[in-house]
Amino acid sequence: MDFFISDALAQGGDAGAGLTGLLFPIALIVIFYFLLIRPQQKRAKEHKKLVENLAKGDEILTTGGLVGRVGDVGDTFANLELADGVEVRLQKSAVAQVLPKGAFKQSIEKAEAASKDDSAKDNKKSK
């Protein structure tokens, strides 16, 4: 039965084989750092700076998709004016980006125009 199973023979190993064996995992860690970890840290740092610089009157977009103007800013919360007389309180960390000035007014005008168009279509259908 020895011809079916070969005998295990000890082989002589190189002294440098241990160093080359560690080279691949080290290279993999370096690649993960530059492609995944470092960009994520940079993004987090930019978001933290954005949240710290939030001021009254800024027009923002939240992570939930709400667009509005900042009314009052506290340490962890801010009041967001969505429309005339409509305010919500949200965590400052929920701010996705600060919009350029005038973007909030344009979004309100577009929404009003769309609602007028919808009501005009409904009136034509009912006649």
MOPAC internal coordinates of N, CA, C and O (Angstrom, degrees):
PM7 1SCF
backbone

  N    0.0000 0     0.00 0     0.00 0    0    0    0
  C    1.4354 1     0.00 0     0.00 0    1    0    0
  C    1.5175 1   112.69 1     0.00 0    2    1    0
  O    1.2310 1   119.41 1   174.65 1    3    2    1
  N    1.2906 1   118.73 1    -5.35 1    3    2    1
  C    1.4503 1   120.87 1  -179.13 1    5    3    2
  C    1.5276 1   112.68 1   -68.86 1    6    5    3
  O    1.2310 1   120.00 1   159.50 1    7    6    5
  N    1.2984 1   117.61 1   -20.50 1    7    6    5
  C    1.4546 1   118.72 1  -179.23 1    9    7    6
  C    1.5344 1   112.27 1   -76.85 1   10    9    7
  O    1.2310 1   119.28 1   163.35 1   11   10    9
  N    1.3613 1   118.98 1   -16.65 1   11   10    9
  C    1.4621 1   121.85 1   174.85 1   13   11   10
  C    1.5301 1   112.11 1   -82.09 1   14   13   11
  O    1.2310 1   119.89 1   145.42 1   15   14   13
  N    1.2943 1   117.82 1   -34.58 1   15   14   13
  C    1.4617 1   123.05 1  -177.97 1   17   15   14
  C    1.5100 1   108.09 1  -115.91 1   18   17   15
  O    1.2310 1   121.20 1   -58.78 1   19   18   17
  N    1.3297 1   115.31 1   121.22 1   19   18   17
  C    1.4612 1   118.01 1   179.74 1   21   19   18
  C    1.5210 1   109.77 1   -81.83 1   22   21   19
  O    1.2310 1   120.88 1   -30.35 1   23   22   21
  N    1.2980 1   115.93 1   149.65 1   23   22   21
  C    1.4556 1   121.37 1   178.66 1   25   23   22
  C    1.5189 1   109.71 1   -76.24 1   26   25   23
  O    1.2310 1   120.79 1   -38.39 1   27   26   25
  N    1.3345 1   116.10 1   141.61 1   27   26   25
  C    1.4517 1   120.98 1   177.17 1   29   27   26
  C    1.5106 1   108.62 1   -81.00 1   30   29   27
  O    1.2310 1   121.39 1   -55.88 1   31   30   29
  N    1.3166 1   114.95 1   124.12 1   31   30   29
  C    1.4547 1   119.88 1   179.99 1   33   31   30
  C    1.5219 1   108.97 1  -113.00 1   34   33   31
  O    1.2310 1   120.42 1   -40.96 1   35   34   33
  N    1.2851 1   116.80 1   139.04 1   35   34   33
  C    1.4567 1   121.30 1   178.57 1   37   35   34
  C    1.5195 1   109.15 1   -72.39 1   38   37   35
  O    1.2310 1   121.59 1   -43.36 1   39   38   37
  N    1.3278 1   114.57 1   136.64 1   39   38   37
  C    1.4524 1   119.52 1   178.28 1   41   39   38
  C    1.5159 1   108.97 1  -113.22 1   42   41   39
  O    1.2310 1   120.68 1   -31.22 1   43   42   41
  N    1.2753 1   116.30 1   148.78 1   43   42   41
  C    1.4608 1   120.79 1   178.09 1   45   43   42
  C    1.5214 1   109.89 1   -77.16 1   46   45   43
  O    1.2310 1   119.58 1   -46.68 1   47   46   45
  N    1.3483 1   118.41 1   133.32 1   47   46   45
  C    1.4596 1   122.20 1  -178.10 1   49   47   46
  C    1.5105 1   111.64 1  -105.88 1   50   49   47
  O    1.2310 1   121.05 1   -24.16 1   51   50   49
  N    1.3338 1   115.59 1   155.84 1   51   50   49
  C    1.4712 1   121.10 1   176.96 1   53   51   50
  C    1.5217 1   109.45 1   -83.35 1   54   53   51
  O    1.2310 1   120.56 1   -29.10 1   55   54   53
  N    1.3132 1   116.54 1   150.90 1   55   54   53
  C    1.4561 1   121.12 1   178.15 1   57   55   54
  C    1.5296 1   110.44 1   -73.16 1   58   57   55
  O    1.2310 1   119.14 1   151.93 1   59   58   57
  N    1.3227 1   119.25 1   -28.07 1   59   58   57
  C    1.4639 1   123.53 1  -178.58 1   61   59   58
  C    1.5175 1   113.29 1   -83.57 1   62   61   59
  O    1.2310 1   118.81 1   175.58 1   63   62   61
  N    1.3131 1   119.87 1    -4.42 1   63   62   61
  C    1.4507 1   122.34 1  -178.14 1   65   63   62
  C    1.5297 1   111.93 1   -64.80 1   66   65   63
  O    1.2310 1   119.46 1   148.96 1   67   66   65
  N    1.2927 1   118.64 1   -31.04 1   67   66   65
  C    1.4647 1   121.65 1   179.17 1   69   67   66
  C    1.5173 1   111.64 1   -67.35 1   70   69   67
  O    1.2310 1   119.97 1   142.79 1   71   70   69
  N    1.3241 1   117.66 1   -37.21 1   71   70   69
  C    1.4611 1   121.46 1  -179.88 1   73   71   70
  C    1.5229 1   111.28 1   -70.07 1   74   73   71
  O    1.2310 1   120.07 1   137.25 1   75   74   73
  N    1.3052 1   117.47 1   -42.75 1   75   74   73
  C    1.4594 1   119.62 1   178.78 1   77   75   74
  C    1.5203 1   111.35 1   -70.47 1   78   77   75
  O    1.2310 1   119.61 1   153.61 1   79   78   77
  N    1.3004 1   118.35 1   -26.39 1   79   78   77
  C    1.4597 1   122.10 1   175.95 1   81   79   78
  C    1.5149 1   111.98 1   -68.41 1   82   81   79
  O    1.2310 1   119.81 1   150.32 1   83   82   81
  N    1.3287 1   117.97 1   -29.68 1   83   82   81
  C    1.4633 1   122.19 1   178.67 1   85   83   82
  C    1.5195 1   112.42 1   -86.37 1   86   85   83
  O    1.2310 1   120.16 1   164.10 1   87   86   85
  N    1.3080 1   117.29 1   -15.90 1   87   86   85
  C    1.4656 1   121.14 1  -176.30 1   89   87   86
  C    1.5299 1   111.66 1   -63.46 1   90   89   87
  O    1.2310 1   119.57 1   136.33 1   91   90   89
  N    1.3175 1   118.42 1   -43.67 1   91   90   89
  C    1.4665 1   121.60 1  -179.05 1   93   91   90
  C    1.5312 1   112.46 1   -63.67 1   94   93   91
  O    1.2310 1   118.27 1   130.37 1   95   94   93
  N    1.3337 1   120.90 1   -49.63 1   95   94   93
  C    1.4751 1   119.46 1   178.89 1   97   95   94
  C    1.5317 1   112.95 1   -62.30 1   98   97   95
  O    1.2310 1   120.35 1   143.55 1   99   98   97
  N    1.3272 1   116.93 1   -36.45 1   99   98   97
  C    1.4712 1   119.60 1   178.39 1  101   99   98
  C    1.5240 1   110.12 1   -65.97 1  102  101   99
  O    1.2310 1   120.08 1   136.90 1  103  102  101
  N    1.3308 1   117.44 1   -43.10 1  103  102  101
  C    1.4608 1   121.28 1   177.81 1  105  103  102
  C    1.5237 1   110.76 1   -62.58 1  106  105  103
  O    1.2310 1   120.14 1   141.80 1  107  106  105
  N    1.3160 1   117.34 1   -38.20 1  107  106  105
  C    1.4625 1   122.02 1   178.89 1  109  107  106
  C    1.5319 1   111.06 1   -64.43 1  110  109  107
  O    1.2310 1   120.25 1   138.67 1  111  110  109
  N    1.3056 1   117.12 1   -41.33 1  111  110  109
  C    1.4664 1   121.23 1   178.27 1  113  111  110
  C    1.5283 1   110.38 1   -64.76 1  114  113  111
  O    1.2310 1   120.02 1   138.03 1  115  114  113
  N    1.3243 1   117.57 1   -41.97 1  115  114  113
  C    1.4683 1   121.51 1   179.23 1  117  115  114
  C    1.5314 1   110.17 1   -63.60 1  118  117  115
  O    1.2310 1   120.18 1   137.49 1  119  118  117
  N    1.3142 1   117.26 1   -42.51 1  119  118  117
  C    1.4687 1   120.73 1   179.43 1  121  119  118
  C    1.5271 1   110.45 1   -63.51 1  122  121  119
  O    1.2310 1   119.85 1   134.93 1  123  122  121
  N    1.3393 1   117.89 1   -45.07 1  123  122  121
  C    1.4555 1   121.04 1   177.81 1  125  123  122
  C    1.5246 1   111.17 1   -60.93 1  126  125  123
  O    1.2310 1   119.88 1   141.88 1  127  126  125
  N    1.3168 1   117.83 1   -38.12 1  127  126  125
  C    1.4559 1   120.79 1   179.95 1  129  127  126
  C    1.5274 1   110.66 1   -61.79 1  130  129  127
  O    1.2310 1   120.41 1   130.42 1  131  130  129
  N    1.3322 1   116.83 1   -49.58 1  131  130  129
  C    1.4650 1   119.83 1  -175.42 1  133  131  130
  C    1.5290 1   113.23 1   -76.11 1  134  133  131
  O    1.2310 1   119.26 1   154.08 1  135  134  133
  N    1.3162 1   119.01 1   -25.92 1  135  134  133
  C    1.4567 1   120.25 1  -178.32 1  137  135  134
  C    1.5281 1   114.13 1   -95.29 1  138  137  135
  O    1.2310 1   119.60 1   153.40 1  139  138  137
  N    1.3209 1   118.36 1   -26.60 1  139  138  137
  C    1.4615 1   120.46 1  -175.91 1  141  139  138
  C    1.5226 1   114.17 1  -118.97 1  142  141  139
  O    1.2310 1   120.28 1   126.30 1  143  142  141
  N    1.3004 1   117.06 1   -53.70 1  143  142  141
  C    1.4681 1   121.04 1  -170.74 1  145  143  142
  C    1.5219 1   111.84 1   -72.18 1  146  145  143
  O    1.2310 1   119.84 1   130.29 1  147  146  145
  N    1.3084 1   117.92 1   -49.71 1  147  146  145
  C    1.4646 1   122.01 1  -175.74 1  149  147  146
  C    1.5305 1   112.31 1   -62.76 1  150  149  147
  O    1.2310 1   118.86 1   132.57 1  151  150  149
  N    1.3483 1   119.78 1   -47.43 1  151  150  149
  C    1.4692 1   118.65 1   177.65 1  153  151  150
  C    1.5304 1   113.14 1   -61.91 1  154  153  151
  O    1.2310 1   120.07 1   144.38 1  155  154  153
  N    1.3386 1   117.47 1   -35.62 1  155  154  153
  C    1.4585 1   120.31 1   178.67 1  157  155  154
  C    1.5255 1   110.96 1   -66.46 1  158  157  155
  O    1.2310 1   120.00 1   139.66 1  159  158  157
  N    1.3177 1   117.60 1   -40.34 1  159  158  157
  C    1.4638 1   121.12 1   177.32 1  161  159  158
  C    1.5223 1   110.70 1   -64.27 1  162  161  159
  O    1.2310 1   120.38 1   140.97 1  163  162  161
  N    1.3206 1   116.87 1   -39.03 1  163  162  161
  C    1.4700 1   121.12 1   179.27 1  165  163  162
  C    1.5281 1   110.35 1   -64.67 1  166  165  163
  O    1.2310 1   120.36 1   136.50 1  167  166  165
  N    1.3449 1   116.92 1   -43.50 1  167  166  165
  C    1.4572 1   121.38 1   178.53 1  169  167  166
  C    1.5276 1   110.90 1   -62.64 1  170  169  167
  O    1.2310 1   120.43 1   137.80 1  171  170  169
  N    1.3153 1   116.79 1   -42.20 1  171  170  169
  C    1.4719 1   120.97 1  -179.83 1  173  171  170
  C    1.5256 1   110.78 1   -64.80 1  174  173  171
  O    1.2310 1   120.51 1   141.39 1  175  174  173
  N    1.3142 1   116.63 1   -38.61 1  175  174  173
  C    1.4690 1   120.66 1   179.15 1  177  175  174
  C    1.5347 1   110.61 1   -66.57 1  178  177  175
  O    1.2310 1   120.03 1   139.40 1  179  178  177
  N    1.3439 1   117.54 1   -40.60 1  179  178  177
  C    1.4593 1   121.33 1   178.34 1  181  179  178
  C    1.5258 1   111.11 1   -65.56 1  182  181  179
  O    1.2310 1   120.20 1   140.16 1  183  182  181
  N    1.3522 1   117.23 1   -39.84 1  183  182  181
  C    1.4626 1   120.68 1   179.32 1  185  183  182
  C    1.5293 1   110.67 1   -66.40 1  186  185  183
  O    1.2310 1   120.69 1   140.18 1  187  186  185
  N    1.3193 1   116.29 1   -39.82 1  187  186  185
  C    1.4638 1   119.78 1   178.49 1  189  187  186
  C    1.5310 1   110.65 1   -63.12 1  190  189  187
  O    1.2310 1   120.22 1   139.57 1  191  190  189
  N    1.3151 1   117.18 1   -40.43 1  191  190  189
  C    1.4654 1   121.50 1   177.95 1  193  191  190
  C    1.5231 1   110.38 1   -65.15 1  194  193  191
  O    1.2310 1   120.10 1   138.71 1  195  194  193
  N    1.3514 1   117.42 1   -41.29 1  195  194  193
  C    1.4576 1   121.98 1   178.66 1  197  195  194
  C    1.5243 1   110.85 1   -61.08 1  198  197  195
  O    1.2310 1   120.38 1   136.18 1  199  198  197
  N    1.3344 1   116.88 1   -43.82 1  199  198  197
  C    1.4621 1   121.47 1  -179.26 1  201  199  198
  C    1.5258 1   110.91 1   -67.38 1  202  201  199
  O    1.2310 1   120.11 1   141.36 1  203  202  201
  N    1.3163 1   117.40 1   -38.64 1  203  202  201
  C    1.4678 1   120.48 1   179.80 1  205  203  202
  C    1.5217 1   111.87 1   -67.96 1  206  205  203
  O    1.2310 1   119.62 1   147.33 1  207  206  205
  N    1.3262 1   118.32 1   -32.67 1  207  206  205
  C    1.4629 1   122.41 1  -177.07 1  209  207  206
  C    1.5263 1   113.17 1   -90.24 1  210  209  207
  O    1.2310 1   119.92 1  -172.44 1  211  210  209
  N    1.3292 1   117.76 1     7.56 1  211  210  209
  C    1.4556 1   121.57 1   179.88 1  213  211  210
  C    1.5209 1   109.44 1   -65.59 1  214  213  211
  O    1.2310 1   120.45 1   -49.52 1  215  214  213
  N    1.3394 1   116.74 1   130.48 1  215  214  213
  C    1.4622 1   120.89 1  -176.87 1  217  215  214
  C    1.5238 1   109.92 1  -133.47 1  218  217  215
  O    1.2310 1   121.14 1   -16.27 1  219  218  217
  N    1.3177 1   115.43 1   163.73 1  219  218  217
  C    1.4522 1   121.90 1   178.73 1  221  219  218
  C    1.5302 1   108.98 1   -62.88 1  222  221  219
  O    1.2310 1   121.07 1   -45.98 1  223  222  221
  N    1.3266 1   115.55 1   134.02 1  223  222  221
  C    1.4564 1   120.90 1   179.21 1  225  223  222
  C    1.5225 1   114.13 1    96.80 1  226  225  223
  O    1.2310 1   119.78 1   168.58 1  227  226  225
  N    1.3354 1   118.02 1   -11.42 1  227  226  225
  C    1.4660 1   120.60 1   177.32 1  229  227  226
  C    1.5259 1   109.36 1   -68.33 1  230  229  227
  O    1.2310 1   121.06 1   -36.87 1  231  230  229
  N    1.3162 1   115.58 1   143.13 1  231  230  229
  C    1.4578 1   121.31 1   175.50 1  233  231  230
  C    1.5144 1   107.22 1  -100.09 1  234  233  231
  O    1.2310 1   120.88 1   -54.96 1  235  234  233
  N    1.3428 1   115.92 1   125.04 1  235  234  233
  C    1.4651 1   119.69 1  -171.41 1  237  235  234
  C    1.5231 1   112.01 1  -129.34 1  238  237  235
  O    1.2310 1   121.78 1   -17.74 1  239  238  237
  N    1.3180 1   114.21 1   162.26 1  239  238  237
  C    1.4570 1   123.71 1   172.07 1  241  239  238
  C    1.5206 1   106.23 1  -118.62 1  242  241  239
  O    1.2310 1   120.34 1   -51.49 1  243  242  241
  N    1.3338 1   116.96 1   128.51 1  243  242  241
  C    1.4633 1   120.61 1  -179.68 1  245  243  242
  C    1.5230 1   110.28 1   -91.09 1  246  245  243
  O    1.2310 1   120.95 1   -11.20 1  247  246  245
  N    1.3212 1   115.78 1   168.80 1  247  246  245
  C    1.4614 1   120.17 1   178.21 1  249  247  246
  C    1.5263 1   111.19 1   -67.76 1  250  249  247
  O    1.2310 1   120.10 1   159.71 1  251  250  249
  N    1.3181 1   117.42 1   -20.29 1  251  250  249
  C    1.4643 1   121.91 1   177.17 1  253  251  250
  C    1.5132 1   113.42 1   -85.14 1  254  253  251
  O    1.2310 1   120.12 1   173.56 1  255  254  253
  N    1.3357 1   117.38 1    -6.44 1  255  254  253
  C    1.4538 1   121.45 1   177.67 1  257  255  254
  C    1.5171 1   114.83 1    97.25 1  258  257  255
  O    1.2310 1   119.66 1  -173.73 1  259  258  257
  N    1.3149 1   118.26 1     6.27 1  259  258  257
  C    1.4573 1   121.05 1   178.22 1  261  259  258
  C    1.5249 1   110.09 1   -81.52 1  262  261  259
  O    1.2310 1   120.96 1   -41.21 1  263  262  261
  N    1.3275 1   115.78 1   138.79 1  263  262  261
  C    1.4607 1   121.56 1   176.86 1  265  263  262
  C    1.5142 1   106.99 1  -115.55 1  266  265  263
  O    1.2310 1   120.80 1   -47.68 1  267  266  265
  N    1.3282 1   116.08 1   132.32 1  267  266  265
  C    1.4476 1   118.75 1  -179.60 1  269  267  266
  C    1.5143 1   111.98 1  -167.24 1  270  269  267
  O    1.2310 1   121.78 1     2.43 1  271  270  269
  N    1.3304 1   114.20 1  -177.57 1  271  270  269
  C    1.4632 1   121.69 1  -178.91 1  273  271  270
  C    1.5246 1   108.18 1  -111.24 1  274  273  271
  O    1.2310 1   120.55 1   -45.32 1  275  274  273
  N    1.3244 1   116.56 1   134.68 1  275  274  273
  C    1.4656 1   121.99 1  -178.92 1  277  275  274
  C    1.5138 1   108.81 1   -71.57 1  278  277  275
  O    1.2310 1   120.84 1   -52.81 1  279  278  277
  N    1.3396 1   116.00 1   127.19 1  279  278  277
  C    1.4589 1   121.09 1   179.19 1  281  279  278
  C    1.5178 1   111.98 1   -96.94 1  282  281  279
  O    1.2310 1   120.37 1   128.98 1  283  282  281
  N    1.3001 1   116.90 1   -51.02 1  283  282  281
  C    1.4572 1   121.62 1  -176.74 1  285  283  282
  C    1.5256 1   107.76 1  -139.23 1  286  285  283
  O    1.2310 1   120.65 1   -40.19 1  287  286  285
  N    1.3284 1   116.37 1   139.81 1  287  286  285
  C    1.4577 1   120.56 1  -177.76 1  289  287  286
  C    1.5215 1   109.32 1  -121.73 1  290  289  287
  O    1.2310 1   121.08 1   -53.34 1  291  290  289
  N    1.3412 1   115.53 1   126.66 1  291  290  289
  C    1.4542 1   121.38 1   175.41 1  293  291  290
  C    1.5183 1   109.96 1  -109.28 1  294  293  291
  O    1.2310 1   120.85 1    18.03 1  295  294  293
  N    1.3361 1   115.98 1  -161.97 1  295  294  293
  C    1.4623 1   119.69 1   178.94 1  297  295  294
  C    1.5217 1   112.07 1   -70.43 1  298  297  295
  O    1.2310 1   120.26 1   133.16 1  299  298  297
  N    1.3301 1   117.12 1   -46.84 1  299  298  297
  C    1.4576 1   119.97 1  -177.53 1  301  299  298
  C    1.5244 1   113.29 1  -120.21 1  302  301  299
  O    1.2310 1   120.05 1   165.71 1  303  302  301
  N    1.3353 1   117.51 1   -14.29 1  303  302  301
  C    1.4578 1   120.89 1  -178.06 1  305  303  302
  C    1.5184 1   110.78 1  -122.35 1  306  305  303
  O    1.2310 1   121.16 1   -20.48 1  307  306  305
  N    1.3462 1   115.39 1   159.52 1  307  306  305
  C    1.4602 1   121.73 1   175.99 1  309  307  306
  C    1.5172 1   107.91 1  -142.49 1  310  309  307
  O    1.2310 1   120.76 1   -30.59 1  311  310  309
  N    1.3261 1   116.15 1   149.41 1  311  310  309
  C    1.4548 1   121.60 1   174.34 1  313  311  310
  C    1.5222 1   108.01 1   -92.96 1  314  313  311
  O    1.2310 1   120.84 1   -47.54 1  315  314  313
  N    1.3154 1   116.00 1   132.46 1  315  314  313
  C    1.4535 1   121.90 1  -177.98 1  317  315  314
  C    1.5173 1   108.90 1  -117.83 1  318  317  315
  O    1.2310 1   120.38 1   -58.48 1  319  318  317
  N    1.3331 1   116.89 1   121.52 1  319  318  317
  C    1.4547 1   122.27 1   178.42 1  321  319  318
  C    1.5231 1   108.22 1   -89.29 1  322  321  319
  O    1.2310 1   120.79 1   -66.17 1  323  322  321
  N    1.3319 1   116.09 1   113.83 1  323  322  321
  C    1.4606 1   121.19 1  -178.12 1  325  323  322
  C    1.5238 1   111.70 1   -87.80 1  326  325  323
  O    1.2310 1   120.48 1   144.11 1  327  326  325
  N    1.3282 1   116.69 1   -35.89 1  327  326  325
  C    1.4629 1   123.82 1   177.91 1  329  327  326
  C    1.5236 1   106.64 1  -154.12 1  330  329  327
  O    1.2310 1   120.55 1    -1.17 1  331  330  329
  N    1.3147 1   116.55 1   178.83 1  331  330  329
  C    1.4643 1   119.50 1   179.04 1  333  331  330
  C    1.5231 1   109.87 1   -61.62 1  334  333  331
  O    1.2310 1   120.34 1   -62.32 1  335  334  333
  N    1.3260 1   116.95 1   117.68 1  335  334  333
  C    1.4518 1   122.11 1   178.24 1  337  335  334
  C    1.5230 1   114.93 1    81.55 1  338  337  335
  O    1.2310 1   119.73 1  -177.49 1  339  338  337
  N    1.3342 1   118.12 1     2.51 1  339  338  337
  C    1.4635 1   121.10 1   179.60 1  341  339  338
  C    1.5269 1   108.29 1  -114.92 1  342  341  339
  O    1.2310 1   121.00 1   -68.64 1  343  342  341
  N    1.3329 1   115.69 1   111.36 1  343  342  341
  C    1.4647 1   120.57 1   179.86 1  345  343  342
  C    1.5224 1   109.54 1  -126.65 1  346  345  343
  O    1.2310 1   121.34 1   -35.65 1  347  346  345
  N    1.3163 1   115.04 1   144.35 1  347  346  345
  C    1.4589 1   121.19 1   173.74 1  349  347  346
  C    1.5166 1   107.97 1  -126.53 1  350  349  347
  O    1.2310 1   121.38 1   -24.66 1  351  350  349
  N    1.3179 1   114.96 1   155.34 1  351  350  349
  C    1.4612 1   120.97 1   178.05 1  353  351  350
  C    1.5207 1   107.02 1  -108.47 1  354  353  351
  O    1.2310 1   120.36 1   -51.86 1  355  354  353
  N    1.3165 1   116.92 1   128.14 1  355  354  353
  C    1.4551 1   120.60 1  -178.17 1  357  355  354
  C    1.5185 1   110.58 1  -137.35 1  358  357  355
  O    1.2310 1   121.64 1   -20.19 1  359  358  357
  N    1.3167 1   114.47 1   159.81 1  359  358  357
  C    1.4596 1   119.70 1   176.21 1  361  359  358
  C    1.5265 1   108.67 1   -71.95 1  362  361  359
  O    1.2310 1   121.15 1   -38.00 1  363  362  361
  N    1.3143 1   115.42 1   142.00 1  363  362  361
  C    1.4594 1   119.24 1  -179.09 1  365  363  362
  C    1.5232 1   111.69 1   -64.68 1  366  365  363
  O    1.2310 1   119.94 1   154.04 1  367  366  365
  N    1.3166 1   117.71 1   -25.96 1  367  366  365
  C    1.4634 1   120.35 1   179.15 1  369  367  366
  C    1.5249 1   112.51 1   -69.80 1  370  369  367
  O    1.2310 1   119.80 1   167.09 1  371  370  369
  N    1.3456 1   117.99 1   -12.91 1  371  370  369
  C    1.4591 1   121.66 1   178.85 1  373  371  370
  C    1.5211 1   112.55 1   -83.13 1  374  373  371
  O    1.2310 1   119.83 1   179.82 1  375  374  373
  N    1.3172 1   117.93 1    -0.18 1  375  374  373
  C    1.4655 1   121.39 1   178.58 1  377  375  374
  C    1.5235 1   108.54 1   -77.13 1  378  377  375
  O    1.2310 1   120.71 1   -55.67 1  379  378  377
  N    1.3269 1   116.26 1   124.33 1  379  378  377
  C    1.4609 1   120.56 1  -179.91 1  381  379  378
  C    1.5211 1   111.26 1   -89.12 1  382  381  379
  O    1.2310 1   120.42 1   136.25 1  383  382  381
  N    1.3434 1   116.80 1   -43.75 1  383  382  381
  C    1.4546 1   119.50 1   179.36 1  385  383  382
  C    1.5195 1   110.47 1  -160.16 1  386  385  383
  O    1.2310 1   121.29 1   -22.70 1  387  386  385
  N    1.3246 1   115.13 1   157.30 1  387  386  385
  C    1.4554 1   121.80 1   174.49 1  389  387  386
  C    1.5211 1   106.88 1   -95.22 1  390  389  387
  O    1.2310 1   121.10 1   -53.52 1  391  390  389
  N    1.3304 1   115.50 1   126.48 1  391  390  389
  C    1.4571 1   121.31 1  -177.50 1  393  391  390
  C    1.5228 1   110.47 1   -87.66 1  394  393  391
  O    1.2310 1   120.09 1   -22.66 1  395  394  393
  N    1.3330 1   117.44 1   157.34 1  395  394  393
  C    1.4661 1   119.64 1   175.62 1  397  395  394
  C    1.5251 1   110.52 1   -66.86 1  398  397  395
  O    1.2310 1   120.57 1   -25.64 1  399  398  397
  N    1.3204 1   116.52 1   154.36 1  399  398  397
  C    1.4607 1   121.67 1  -178.63 1  401  399  398
  C    1.5282 1   109.79 1   -59.45 1  402  401  399
  O    1.2310 1   120.70 1   -43.48 1  403  402  401
  N    1.3265 1   116.27 1   136.52 1  403  402  401
  C    1.4557 1   122.06 1   179.12 1  405  403  402
  C    1.5147 1   113.84 1    95.88 1  406  405  403
  O    1.2310 1   118.93 1   168.09 1  407  406  405
  N    1.3057 1   119.65 1   -11.91 1  407  406  405
  C    1.4588 1   122.16 1  -178.64 1  409  407  406
  C    1.5245 1   110.88 1   -68.55 1  410  409  407
  O    1.2310 1   120.20 1   145.18 1  411  410  409
  N    1.3171 1   117.22 1   -34.82 1  411  410  409
  C    1.4638 1   121.68 1  -179.84 1  413  411  410
  C    1.5255 1   110.41 1   -66.06 1  414  413  411
  O    1.2310 1   120.22 1   136.33 1  415  414  413
  N    1.3177 1   117.19 1   -43.67 1  415  414  413
  C    1.4610 1   121.51 1   180.00 1  417  415  414
  C    1.5306 1   110.65 1   -64.82 1  418  417  415
  O    1.2310 1   120.59 1   139.63 1  419  418  417
  N    1.3252 1   116.48 1   -40.37 1  419  418  417
  C    1.4653 1   120.30 1   178.48 1  421  419  418
  C    1.5197 1   111.02 1   -64.20 1  422  421  419
  O    1.2310 1   119.92 1   140.19 1  423  422  421
  N    1.3215 1   117.76 1   -39.81 1  423  422  421
  C    1.4663 1   120.08 1  -179.88 1  425  423  422
  C    1.5191 1   111.09 1   -66.52 1  426  425  423
  O    1.2310 1   119.92 1   144.29 1  427  426  425
  N    1.3348 1   117.76 1   -35.71 1  427  426  425
  C    1.4687 1   120.86 1   177.26 1  429  427  426
  C    1.5208 1   109.88 1   -67.08 1  430  429  427
  O    1.2310 1   120.29 1   136.23 1  431  430  429
  N    1.3425 1   117.05 1   -43.77 1  431  430  429
  C    1.4619 1   120.39 1  -179.95 1  433  431  430
  C    1.5283 1   111.30 1   -63.00 1  434  433  431
  O    1.2310 1   120.13 1   140.34 1  435  434  433
  N    1.3250 1   117.35 1   -39.66 1  435  434  433
  C    1.4618 1   120.48 1   178.34 1  437  435  434
  C    1.5218 1   110.91 1   -65.49 1  438  437  435
  O    1.2310 1   120.35 1   139.05 1  439  438  437
  N    1.3289 1   116.93 1   -40.95 1  439  438  437
  C    1.4614 1   120.71 1   179.75 1  441  439  438
  C    1.5214 1   110.70 1   -65.38 1  442  441  439
  O    1.2310 1   119.93 1   139.15 1  443  442  441
  N    1.3446 1   117.74 1   -40.85 1  443  442  441
  C    1.4592 1   120.84 1   178.49 1  445  443  442
  C    1.5225 1   111.00 1   -65.71 1  446  445  443
  O    1.2310 1   120.44 1   139.40 1  447  446  445
  N    1.3373 1   116.76 1   -40.60 1  447  446  445
  C    1.4659 1   120.36 1   179.06 1  449  447  446
  C    1.5284 1   110.32 1   -65.08 1  450  449  447
  O    1.2310 1   120.19 1   140.18 1  451  450  449
  N    1.3137 1   117.24 1   -39.82 1  451  450  449
  C    1.4624 1   120.75 1   179.41 1  453  451  450
  C    1.5245 1   110.79 1   -66.21 1  454  453  451
  O    1.2310 1   120.22 1   139.98 1  455  454  453
  N    1.3304 1   117.19 1   -40.02 1  455  454  453
  C    1.4681 1   119.45 1   179.87 1  457  455  454
  C    1.5245 1   110.90 1   -68.80 1  458  457  455
  O    1.2310 1   119.81 1   145.89 1  459  458  457
  N    1.3403 1   117.97 1   -34.11 1  459  458  457
  C    1.4683 1   120.63 1   176.27 1  461  459  458
  C    1.5209 1   110.85 1   -66.73 1  462  461  459
  O    1.2310 1   120.70 1   139.16 1  463  462  461
  N    1.3304 1   116.26 1   -40.84 1  463  462  461
  C    1.4613 1   120.26 1   178.27 1  465  463  462
  C    1.5212 1   110.90 1   -64.04 1  466  465  463
  O    1.2310 1   120.30 1   138.59 1  467  466  465
  N    1.3254 1   117.04 1   -41.41 1  467  466  465
  C    1.4587 1   121.16 1   178.95 1  469  467  466
  C    1.5272 1   111.51 1   -64.22 1  470  469  467
  O    1.2310 1   120.45 1   137.84 1  471  470  469
  N    1.3351 1   116.75 1   -42.16 1  471  470  469
  C    1.4626 1   119.47 1  -179.85 1  473  471  470
  C    1.5292 1   110.63 1   -69.50 1  474  473  471
  O    1.2310 1   119.90 1   146.59 1  475  474  473
  N    1.3274 1   117.80 1   -33.41 1  475  474  473
  C    1.4675 1   120.13 1   177.13 1  477  475  474
  C    1.5267 1   110.06 1   -67.28 1  478  477  475
  O    1.2310 1   119.94 1   140.75 1  479  478  477
  N    1.3238 1   117.73 1   -39.25 1  479  478  477
  C    1.4631 1   120.98 1   177.78 1  481  479  478
  C    1.5213 1   110.76 1   -66.04 1  482  481  479
  O    1.2310 1   120.24 1   140.12 1  483  482  481
  N    1.3335 1   117.15 1   -39.88 1  483  482  481
  C    1.4591 1   120.68 1   178.75 1  485  483  482
  C    1.5186 1   111.22 1   -64.22 1  486  485  483
  O    1.2310 1   120.23 1   141.18 1  487  486  485
  N    1.3550 1   117.16 1   -38.82 1  487  486  485
  C    1.4560 1   121.01 1   178.92 1  489  487  486
  C    1.5200 1   111.01 1   -64.93 1  490  489  487
  O    1.2310 1   120.03 1   140.71 1  491  490  489
  N    1.3342 1   117.55 1   -39.29 1  491  490  489
  C    1.4684 1   120.81 1   179.77 1  493  491  490
  C    1.5276 1   110.44 1   -67.67 1  494  493  491
  O    1.2310 1   120.14 1   142.13 1  495  494  493
  N    1.3225 1   117.34 1   -37.87 1  495  494  493
  C    1.4643 1   121.04 1  -179.67 1  497  495  494
  C    1.5300 1   111.32 1   -67.53 1  498  497  495
  O    1.2310 1   120.44 1   142.90 1  499  498  497
  N    1.3336 1   116.77 1   -37.10 1  499  498  497
  C    1.4546 1   120.33 1  -177.43 1  501  499  498
  C    1.5250 1   112.14 1   -73.48 1  502  501  499
  O    1.2310 1   119.17 1   159.55 1  503  502  501
  N    1.3324 1   119.20 1   -20.45 1  503  502  501
  C    1.4606 1   122.24 1   179.67 1  505  503  502
  C    1.4651 1   113.04 1   -80.14 1  506  505  503
  O    1.2310 1   120.10 1   180.00 1  507  506  505

